[in-house]
């Protein structure tokens, strides 16, 4: 099931092939549309594991970096600046994250307020199907992101057992579960 990840920060700058997010939220929003409409939260630190150099699974962001739209408001809220980028290699320092990026279009000049990053995981290279119908990256995330969503034919159980997603679910922050604090 394709999904979209939304990360929020106090601010963002884009210069010299670097996207710098300051005050990145510790939780990110994850949602999907059709065939299962689901929404929830996941720890931003856990989402960053998708870029880990050791993560060489076919669906990792290390192997196939995602596109993202970065939107930054002006402080007074009168304007918004957007840029479309390819997100690569994040470097985390506290609540500050610096991504290497390829800028596809736009710029963030004049955006000095809060920022949102919309990460598109639709259409990225998929690993081989472990079972019929598992033809999207997020199927490997199974119970970790969509545990509360109704899924037909035991797909959630098969996805949860998939070795491509080795991290144990936390039991919070996903659709139908309490928030992580």
C-alpha positions as CSV (number, residue, x, y, z in Angstrom):
1,X,0.0,0.0,0.0
2,X,1.7,3.3,-1.1
3,X,2.1,5.8,1.7
4,X,3.0,9.4,2.3
5,X,5.2,10.5,5.2
6,X,4.8,14.0,6.7
7,X,7.5,15.4,8.9
8,X,7.2,18.8,10.6
9,X,9.9,21.2,11.7
10,X,10.2,24.7,13.2
11,X,12.1,25.7,10.0
12,X,14.0,24.6,6.9
13,X,16.7,26.0,4.6
14,X,17.9,24.8,1.3
15,X,21.3,25.7,0.0
16,X,24.3,24.1,-1.8
17,X,22.6,20.6,-2.1
18,X,21.7,20.5,1.6
19,X,18.2,20.6,3.2
20,X,18.5,21.6,6.8
21,X,15.5,21.0,9.1
22,X,15.6,22.6,12.5
23,X,13.3,21.6,15.3
24,X,12.2,18.4,13.6
25,X,9.3,16.8,15.4
26,X,10.0,13.5,17.1
27,X,6.8,12.0,15.6
28,X,5.9,11.9,11.9
29,X,2.5,11.3,10.2
30,X,2.1,8.3,7.9
31,X,-1.0,7.7,5.8
32,X,-2.2,5.8,2.9
33,X,-5.1,5.8,0.5
34,X,-6.7,2.8,-1.2
35,X,-7.0,-0.1,-1.0
36,X,-6.8,0.5,2.8
37,X,-7.2,4.0,4.1
38,X,-5.0,4.3,7.1
39,X,-3.3,7.0,9.1
40,X,-1.1,7.1,12.1
41,X,2.2,8.3,13.6
42,X,5.6,6.8,13.8
43,X,8.8,7.9,15.5
44,X,10.8,10.1,13.2
45,X,14.0,8.3,14.4
46,X,12.5,5.0,13.2
47,X,11.7,6.4,9.8
48,X,15.3,7.7,9.5
49,X,16.4,4.0,9.6
50,X,15.2,3.8,6.0
51,X,18.3,5.8,5.1
52,X,20.8,3.8,7.3
53,X,23.9,2.8,5.3
54,X,23.5,-0.8,6.6
55,X,19.9,-0.9,5.3
56,X,20.4,-2.5,1.9
57,X,17.0,-4.0,1.5
58,X,15.5,-3.4,-2.0
59,X,12.9,-1.1,-0.6
60,X,15.2,1.1,1.6
61,X,15.6,4.8,1.0
62,X,19.3,4.2,0.9
63,X,19.0,2.2,-2.4
64,X,16.1,4.3,-3.8
65,X,15.9,7.8,-2.3
66,X,12.4,9.2,-2.2
67,X,11.1,12.5,-3.7
68,X,9.7,15.1,-1.3
69,X,8.1,18.4,-1.3
70,X,9.3,20.9,1.3
71,X,6.9,23.7,2.2
72,X,8.0,26.5,4.4
73,X,5.8,29.4,5.6
74,X,7.0,32.9,6.1
75,X,7.0,33.9,9.8
76,X,3.8,36.0,9.4
77,X,2.1,33.2,7.5
78,X,1.5,35.4,4.4
79,X,3.5,33.3,2.0
80,X,4.7,29.8,1.5
81,X,7.8,28.6,-0.4
82,X,8.0,25.1,-1.9
83,X,10.8,23.0,-3.3
84,X,10.8,19.4,-4.7
85,X,13.8,17.4,-3.8
86,X,15.3,13.9,-3.7
87,X,16.1,13.1,-0.1
88,X,19.5,11.4,0.4
89,X,21.7,10.6,3.4
90,X,20.4,12.4,6.5
91,X,22.7,13.5,9.2
92,X,21.0,13.8,12.6
93,X,22.3,16.2,15.3
94,X,19.7,16.5,18.1
95,X,16.5,18.0,16.6
96,X,18.4,19.2,13.5
97,X,18.6,17.0,10.4
98,X,20.6,17.7,7.3
99,X,19.8,15.8,4.1
100,X,21.9,15.7,1.0
101,X,19.4,16.6,-1.8
102,X,19.0,16.9,-5.5
103,X,16.7,19.9,-6.1
104,X,14.2,19.1,-8.8
105,X,12.4,22.5,-8.7
106,X,11.7,25.5,-6.5
107,X,13.5,27.1,-3.7
108,X,12.8,28.1,0.0
109,X,14.2,31.6,0.0
110,X,11.9,33.9,2.0
111,X,10.5,30.9,4.0
112,X,11.5,31.6,7.6
113,X,8.7,30.0,9.5
114,X,7.4,26.4,10.2
115,X,8.1,23.7,7.6
116,X,6.5,20.5,6.5
117,X,8.2,17.8,4.4
118,X,5.9,15.5,2.4
119,X,7.8,12.3,1.5
120,X,6.4,10.3,-1.4
121,X,7.0,6.6,-1.3
122,X,4.7,5.7,-4.2
123,X,6.4,4.2,-7.2
124,X,9.8,3.5,-5.6
125,X,11.6,0.3,-6.5
126,X,9.9,-2.7,-4.8
127,X,11.5,-5.8,-3.5
128,X,10.3,-9.2,-4.9
129,X,6.8,-10.2,-3.8
130,X,6.9,-12.6,-0.8
131,X,3.2,-13.4,-1.3
132,X,0.6,-12.5,-3.9
133,X,-0.5,-8.9,-3.8
134,X,2.5,-7.6,-1.9
135,X,3.6,-5.3,-4.6
136,X,4.3,-2.1,-2.7
137,X,7.0,-0.9,-0.3
138,X,4.7,-0.3,2.6
139,X,3.4,-3.9,2.5
140,X,6.7,-4.8,4.1
141,X,5.9,-2.4,6.9
142,X,2.8,-4.3,7.6
143,X,1.9,-4.2,11.3
144,X,4.4,-1.5,12.0
145,X,2.4,1.3,10.3
146,X,-1.1,-0.1,9.5
147,X,-1.9,-2.5,12.4
148,X,-5.2,-0.8,13.0
149,X,-6.4,-0.9,9.4
150,X,-8.6,-3.7,8.1
151,X,-6.7,-5.8,5.6
152,X,-8.1,-8.7,3.5
153,X,-6.8,-12.2,3.4
154,X,-4.2,-12.2,6.1
155,X,-2.0,-9.7,4.3
156,X,-1.2,-7.9,7.6
157,X,0.0,-11.2,9.2
158,X,2.2,-12.0,6.2
159,X,3.6,-8.5,6.1
160,X,4.3,-8.5,9.8
161,X,6.3,-11.8,9.3
162,X,8.3,-10.4,6.4
163,X,12.0,-10.4,7.0
164,X,12.3,-7.1,5.0
165,X,10.9,-5.2,8.1
166,X,13.1,-6.3,11.0
167,X,11.9,-3.8,13.6
168,X,9.3,-4.7,16.2
169,X,6.1,-2.7,16.4
170,X,6.0,-0.3,19.3
171,X,2.3,-0.6,20.1
172,X,1.6,3.2,20.0
173,X,1.2,6.0,17.5
174,X,-0.5,4.0,14.8
175,X,-4.1,4.2,13.6
176,X,-6.4,2.8,16.4
177,X,-3.6,3.0,19.0
178,X,-2.6,5.6,21.6
179,X,-0.1,8.3,20.7
180,X,3.6,7.7,21.5
181,X,5.0,10.2,24.1
